[in-house]
């Protein structure tokens, strides 16, 4: 019985490397059938604003697995990257990237005899990748960083499950919760909660800058690391560099219903059509896919053959021993095919037989899933009004704000770029033309959202209001940060 998956060959070198990988699969009788879907640059150019046809979308949603080559995002046409959009709309919340030392791929660490075998799990939907940004004044741009409890829980639980499946003994959470106390704080808190369900995995947390320093000195001290989206993006490319570059970096975008497997690198337009591209990253992504689907035997055979081939010095032009003639993309695939059944000198990977096939568990949804934590007591305590002022000093703005106070409120502080400038501050704090003015209710009174909006509306008579954020308490804890210096 063959399982059907959707395949998009992609742009640039995509078709060359995808054809090479599918030839390796065929030579190993991988029990997959392919439905090729129309996605990529030419579909943007043909007027499909999402970069794919409606039929492609339907096929991918029906089959649940997409194996894709790199795709080009047309520049300057106001379109969003199809790669990012696909990951977001289909909620592939966990981006898994495996990095390991490959014999035949020389790196600083391979020369030093330090073996690397680590997995980065990056949250794939949230964070600054929501792309919600505004210019509040001509001088001031702000972006929303969205970190959610359900979104964090999904990816962190996946990371623990993956660690268990791979036989890892430890999982670290990379974060910057010392600075971003509510966003990264929520991610870290969720990690610590979920860790209690996995006593067999040693959990720890590490501040992301310290993590980078430790990764470039002793990467062998890490097995798996889970991170928020932007930090995970940066750290995973750092890890690609540790094992030989993007040509060796596979990636799985895992969701509950739809998952996407692709190489980390792009379309490599500079070498497109020359038949010299390195198919290793896409092949490694395909191996991740086979393993995810349950075809562990095929995955092991192909991986062993790839490792054996690399160990014997076969390489494309972008890496390897320059004294050995570089293979073409097809020549490299042929060598892997010839070596199927062989194992590398370290014994390679042991196949455990093909198991239950994952894509058959794919659920067809009838409505969007909505996850909410219920039963949390909440209280409204005030409002931050962000205003533009091109000439007022903090104390002058405070006098205007005080005029708008009603009996229920206090003017608590004014900040500029997050630093308090009123009631106390330093004359050396440089200002830009956007202030945050914080109004809080007095103790013992209850206020409504309408009253808070009134304050902002009244204040707009004195200064241009750029935006408004409500100050909330959840379960008795404040749900907003204090200004630096407050
Ligand atoms: P790139 O990864 O395509 O190329 C960077 C450099 O690495 C180039 O010198 C290229 O020749 C080389 N390279 C990449 N893959 C290679 C391979 N398999 N074998 C040998 N050499 C390889 O990055 P770039 O130039 O920034 O992006 C080109 C296009 O790819 C852009 O349109 C970008 O939007 C798209 N892109 C798509 C991705 C995806 O589909 N997931 C990811 C990254 C970029």
Boltz pocket constraint, residues with backbone or C-beta under 6 A from the ligand:
constraints:
  - pocket:
      binder: B
      contacts: [[A, 13], [A, 17], [A, 69], [A, 70], [A, 71], [A, 72], [A, 73], [A, 83], [A, 246], [A, 247], [A, 262], [A, 263], [A, 264], [A, 265], [A, 266], [A, 267], [A, 268], [A, 269], [A, 270], [A, 271], [A, 276], [A, 277], [A, 278], [A, 279], [A, 281], [A, 318]]
      max_distance: 6.0
